[in-house]
Amino acid sequence: MKLVNIHKLATILILLTTLGSLNAQEVWTLNQCIDSALVYNKNLQMGRNNIAIGEQRHKEATASLIPKITVNADYKYFSELPHQLMPLSAFNPAAPEWKFQEVQFGVPHNINANIMLSMPLYNPQVYGAISATGTARELTELQYLKTEEQVYQEITTIYYNARILHHQLTFIDSNLVNTRKLLKSTELLHAQLLAKSTDVNKVKLQEEQLKTMRETVSSKSDLALSALKLAVGLPPDKEIAIDPEIRFELLPEYQVSPTLDFRIAGLQRTLLQSELKTLNRTRFLPSVGLVASYGTTGFGYDKKPNEFLDFYEVSFAGIQLNYPLFNGLVTHRKVKQKKIELSNNELQTSLIADRDRSQIENARQQQSVARKSVSDSDEQIKLAQAIYDQTILQQKQGIASLTDVLLADNALMQAQQNYLTSVTDYLKADLELRKLTGNMTTKK
């Protein structure tokens, strides 16, 4: 295991000073950020709500098997009683059969009230809906895990960037200390007529460039912390700091597991197969239900001297059967659609598998390249530091020029930046590899 080496006593002092100021703020580790996001991240909260909605939809579909009880009531007042034609033979046996007489039946006031029970004994649509909503609920849970994986990757990437920016600031502060020392030395030599005014200006220019670079990096660092607070679910006004320590270590090989995209495609296939099965059942199988009713019917008459309002009970129980003989080929067309969707799903699943294999190989290659680059960059920092120290000593002895010192300082800064970039590339390649192998949510 290697720690990012600062290589300079001045840099160590700056780092200690920075850490001392961070103690006044709350330091959040990567795992703390992830744990907080699991609770407060709004995308994850919406995902959990979607899971709850899916659970309620499944319960709603299951509730279709429970008996349903309804109460019905109506009142009708007939200002004109309905007419009906009666054969005259009903009143006069000698009348011809083709003769009819209109008559009015009933009374003006009609009241109906009943309570009805219905329960499906067998309904393929209901059982299909229960199966489909169960699969859809599992699909929603996988989609939540997908969102959780995206949040994990987002927070980890932001945290890595914030760490890199923090160390860039540390390196810049270290270089500023050295540049200011060099400026004082050069100004002293210029005062003694041992250095040119252009030499002083060159060092001043480098100092100004470092100041500008520091302002830029500091602004990026603030933006990274703001993005981190948003992803974690913290209020914007909360002051936080990150754990600045970067540890480079050779990470283990990950066991390849099906990715969430692959598992989601598999569940989508299961859902399509369930829907296709339901459609085939509704084409050829009847639905059977139990129906029962109990109520009363009231008849009223309001003309004197024979006013009355009488009620009569009515009840029945029975079995109701529905069989679809022909619905205009609507179900047939839906079956065709589902079969095409299943074909697309198989192609998508195959595409995801091929893509994952290719991306895993690419991520492993990038990780291998970054690992070697980290080792090389670490050696380059040590070499650049040694060259810089030797050049400073030679410049004091009058052997090396100011240009040599500036070149050595720039080489050291470049080596430091290369090291940070290599570590970042390695960690990001590892993060991508963990995602592609189904190990994203394993905390580091």
Steps between C-alpha positions, in 0.01 A plus 500: 500500500626846409394838627513813288844640585533874540882478506550845644510617857315817402225296340461288812466814710237638261309172510503495880376860505222414256397196702496715812254739333287208383461383857266795546277343234333161503713251309298251296649173384390341174298234682327766711402687183357183349313407819349850518398485133318170558276690743478855365568485126176609329541265203526207739203626700293506179628151421380371837163667436481319165564170681216581739274583204589167338417319823160671517428415136574135570269508801237673287518219243482237776199676650306421182455146638324630812115505486354839410186633669301787354181673610263636236187707544277699266165677504285564193184702470305432180294801396389278213493129565665283234272349237484140387296330226281210609310267262124566513449127544627542854189706575258357245554141385298572185735777385738422211863420588634787293316761698679673791404745768743745663506495879701675771662294776642595834471780746658847496744441786773235462777440753781247461773422751734202507837381618704299248797270548735396220815290513713365216538122517734489204613798293816471285534878481510531880760226543702648214490845664620351833794331327583811295491740797718261702762500225463877456564543874826305471589709196444819699730369773773434243450847355545638851826308531599649163434849635691411817792383285495825302494706820788293641704555183417870492598559863817294471608684184433841657683396817802382300505828307473700821797311644708559188415871502596518867842354428542722197451796733757351736754461221432853373545644851827310531620633166395851600716473813798393293436765234482776762826380653654503155360849438660634820829338407486640147408848621796487741733398218357775281563753775860377504513532119543123472167442322306678228168674540356256243590217737294665773211551259510134394462388859224755561321374190514145631366616835205673332430194287495282811260744672264489203523122491421485870190717460377276217559178693346647816187594305477147357542361850209712629284383210589137572398539866171663395429212260587253778256662742225490237562131424519411870180693575649763731380862510717740293591712803650207694878519525676168442850380421624178347761256618795617285714188530553315174606140535623314198488123533478213259136400503384139470336340200122511516277200446281566200128505580206594276467877478179675597432582135517129416276406792249773410485371142438149638211618717355694209502177302319324786241779507444476124463122523244543779301751296510269195380208712211708634397606150495138383290401802244773442464386139402143580394481865177628653465705815265368771361699789255470786222758525237543768249772580250578771269799494151641502269663249241754601185606316298802599173662401402848614144546374214501749336297630747217433838642604767235576872430501583129510841330495586154368819310561709368211818292510703271279835320478671353198807435292600732219711377208658712227669351198656717226392364165628777277635847581603619156852344514605757762657236726665333201672827408612553859655152502693585184628820663620317811685243292685777315579670834638169629722474192633851565560412864710198403707718267541762773611237754758364256620854425540580871699179558734574207539864606580408860768250395663756273488778759641272773803426282545870424474595868753236598740625235455862614559394860817317404632801308411735787668271755828510307464875451460550877822311565687692231363836617604430858857436386486812284401713801799372696731565205354847432534588870864392501570700183328805646700481824825457307415789268426731794834404655681556170325834454626613841848396392464692176515187284132487392300789354160622606354345189629161616328551836169595338518203264571266793210650696262459205616141455423431866152654470432295188615181672270572794206564267575182303496300822161636605359441153629141499350426843168651387500294181570184699221566752250589228590188301447297818164669557392419144620141539302457820189626320547268201563195720199562725706608805419870503331514839786324678649774714868577497 
